Amino acid sequence: MEANSTYHSAVLLKESIEGLAVNPEGTYVDVTFGAGGHSKAILEHLNENGRLFAFDQDEESLQNKIDDHRFTLINANFKYLKNHLNVYGVKQVDGILADLGVSSHQFDAEHRGFSIRFDCPLDMRMDTRKPLTAKDILNTYSELDLRRIFYNYGEIHNANKLSAVIVAERKQQEFDTSMDFQHRISSCIPAKRDFKYLAQVYQALRIEVNDEMKALEAMLLQSKTMLKTKGRLVVISYHSLEDRLTKFFIRSGNFEDKIEKDMYGNVLSPFVAVNRKAIVPSQEELEKNNRSRSAKLRIAERSVYE
């Protein structure tokens, strides 16, 4: 069962599977199936009584479905985790794994619009059944809303200028393709930082198109009730927004990082961090898979606190 070569190799595979501490008879969820690398590794640790459910909203990932009676692939966004598992009679699980971000397949598929390398439609939808595209955002969002997504989701220092240029440019002609867009915002791109800047712009648009931060929040909140006591939550993130959200949630049980303590000074969080610092790829993995360079792994165990 080799993964489709157009999909990325599973990042931090050994570390994330070890982090799950798989119970051979347990029930697990891979909320970001992709090529199935993490799912296949989980299945290798399960016996005949174990079960694995996987989620992926991208219909193209269905071609990688694993032929195994213990495995169920659900073509849906992981923000609907609880609802879909309830359909299968699953109330709680032993572990949840999330490998966030965009797959190499999505980056390399020119028609999807995720990469700054190709002259392609401004799409960026992970779920192509949804209507909103990056083109819609660039041509219809107000200057204020554009500023919000570029500042909050791309951490772009000149978000004000970029948003103003976009609004002025689209009055002349609407944005249509990737290279057209890049050319018309060239006055905003810092010298010698063009790749990083454009990557941040595309990241912001992609997050807005797919409502990624809200989806992550929804999944994390559901993990509090979906995980059994001592169950494991394993999250691999690729940018500071995802990692910060995950870190805060593990530490405090909320996204504002408001820490509450009992009368004895114990932190009242639904999780206990297994690794205090994020785990990053080894030098060997970085050499084999350059796209793992920004990955950060956090592992948490469901505590006794509600």
N, C-alpha and C positions, 0 to 999 in steps of 0.2 A: 504493500500500500504506500507507494511513494507519492509525496506531495507534488502537485502540479508545479513545474519548474518556474512558472511565471509568478508564483507566490513566494513571499520571503521565508527564509528558514526561521523556525521558531526561536525567538529571542529568549535568552536566559532560561533555556529549557531545563537543564539539570537543576538549577537553583529554584525555579518555580515549582517543579514537581516535588522536590524535597520539601519546599515550603508548605505544600498541601498536606504532607504527612498522610498519604493515602491509606485509608482503611480498605482492605481488599473487598469487603462486603458493603462498602459505603455507596452513597449516591452523590455524584458530583456534577458541577455545571461549568462548562467552558463558555463564557458569554460572548466570546469573540473567536468564532471557529476558524475563519480564513481558509488556510490550506490544510488545517487539521493537525498540525504538528504537535501542539500541546495535547489535543484530544487523544491522539494515538498513544502518546506517552502515558496518559492517565489510564487508558484502557489496558496497557501492559501491566499495570499495578493492581487491576481489579480481577477478582475471581468470577465464577459463573453467576454469583448472586449480586455482584456490583452493577451499578447503573450510571450511565453518563448522558447528560443532556447538553446540547450545544446550541448556541444562538448565533445567527448572522443575518443582518438585514439585507446584505448584498446578494441578489439572486445568482450572480456568477459564482459564488462560493458553493452553491449546491452541487456543482460538478465534482467537488471533492468529498462528497458524502461517503462516510465509512460504512462498509458492509459488515455490520456486527450487530447481533440481536440485543446486545446490551446498550446500544447507542441510538439516540434520537436526535435528529437535527431539526431545529425550529427556525424557519425563515422569518425572523422578526427582530426588532430592536430590543436590546437587553433591558430597556426601561420597562418592558412588559414582563419581566422575569416572573413575578409572582403569579400573574394571571395565567400565563401559559403553563407553568408547572402545576397549577391547580387543576388544569384540564386533565393532566396525567395522574392526578391523585397524590401529587407530591407536595407535602406541607413544609418539610424541612429537609435540608441537605447537609452533607458532611464537609463540603468545600466548594468554594466559588473562585474561579480563575478568570481574570480579565487582562488581555493583552491589548491595550488601547492603541488608538492611532490608525494610520493608513497602511495597508499592505503594499508590498512591492508590486504586486499585480495591479493594484489600483493606480499606483504612481506611474507604472509603465504602460498602462492602457491609454493611448493618446486620446481616445474619444471621451474619456471620463473627466478630463480637465483638471486633474489634481496636481500635475507637474508644471513647473515653470519652463520646462525644456521644449515643449511642443506648441505649435500653433494649432489650437484646438478650441472647440466650443467651451465657453465658460460655464461648466456644469457643476462638478464637485459633489454630486449627490452620491451618498453611499447606498441609499435605497432609491432606485430610479423610479419607483412607483410614486414617490412624493413629488409635488409640483414645483417647489421653490428651488431655483438654481442660483449660482453666483451671478449670472447675467441679470437675473431679476433684481438681485440686491443692488448691483452697481447702477442699474438704470432706473430704479424706483425708490430706493431708500432715501430718506431726507438726509441732509448734511449732518444733522445732529446724530441720527442713528448710525450713519457711516462712521462718524468720529467715535461713537461708543464701541462699535465692534472692533475697529482697528486699534483703539487704545486698550480695551479690556482683553481682547482675544489675541491680538498680535503684539501687544506691548510696544507699539510703534511710537517713537518719540515725536514725530511730526504728523500725528494723526489729524490735526486741525488743517494743516496745509494739504495733505493728501485728499481729505474729504472735500475740501473746497475745489481742488483741481478736478476731481471726478465729476462733481456737479456742474462745473463750468464746461468741461469737455462734452458731457452727454447732451448739453443743450445744442451743441453743434451737430452731433451724430451719436447715436447710442452705441454702447460697447457691444462687441459681438464675439471676438475671438481673443485668445490669450495674448498673442503677440501684439495685437492692436491695442489691448489694454496696457501692456507693459510699455509700449512706445509712448502712449499718450500720458503716462504718469512719470515719464523719465526725469522731469524737473524735480521730482520729490526724492529720487533715489540717490543716496549718498555715494560719492565716488569711492571706489575700491570696496564697497560693501553691498554691491548690487545683488549678489546671490542671497545673502542673509536677509536683506531687506525684503526682497520679493518673496522669499520663503515665509517671512512673518506675515506679509500681506495675504498670501494664499492660505496660510494657517487660519487667519482671522476669518476670511470668507468661508472656508470649509467648516469651521466650528459653527458659524451662524447658519449655514445651509442645513447642516445636520443636527443642529441643536445639541451639540455634543456635551456641553457642560451640564445642561439640565438632565440629559439622559444619564450621565455619570452619577449625578446627585441622586436621581431616582433609584438607580441600581444599588448604590451604597446604602441608602435608607432601607431598602427592602432586604438587604443582607442581614440587618439586625434581627429580623424575625424569621428569615428563611434559613439561617445557619443554626445548627444545633449547638448547644454548649460545648465548647472545645473545638467546634468546627473552624476551618481555616478560610481566611480571605486573602487572596494573592492578587496583587495588582501591579502590572507593568505599565508605566507611563512614559511619555516621550517629550513632554514639555512641562514647564514649571507650573502652569495653571492646573493640569491634571494631578501632578505630584503634590502640590500644595493642598488641594482639595482632599486628596486621599490621606495625606499625613494628618491634617486637622481632624478628619473624621475618625481615624483610628485613635488618635490621642484623646479626643474629647467627646466623640459621638455626635458632633455637629460641625457645620461648615464655617462657623465663625471662630472656632477654637476656644469656645467659652468652657473652661474647665470647672466642673463641680466636684466637691469632695464631701465624703461623709464625716461624721464627728471624729473619726480616727485619722483623718487626713488622707484616706484612700481615694483615688480618682474614680469617680462614678462614670465610667465609660463602658459601652457595650463590648469594647475590644481591648485586648492587651497586645501591644506591639511585640512581635517575635524578634524583629531586627530593628534596633533603635535608629540606625542609619540606613539609608537606601542602599541596596545591593546594585552594583553596576557591572557591566560585562567585563570579562577578563581580557587581557591583551590578545590572547589567542582568538577569542571570539570576535574582537574588533577587527583583527586581520582577516578573518574569514567572512565577516558580514559587517560592512561599513555602516549599514543602516541601523545597527544596534548601538551606535555611539552615544545617543542621547537617552538610552533606556535606563530607567530606575525601577527597581523592584522593592515593593513593600509587602510584608507579610504580617497578618494579625490573627489572633485567636479569639473566638467569641468567648466573652467572660460570663460570669454568673450574674452580672448586673443586667437589669432590663433596660 
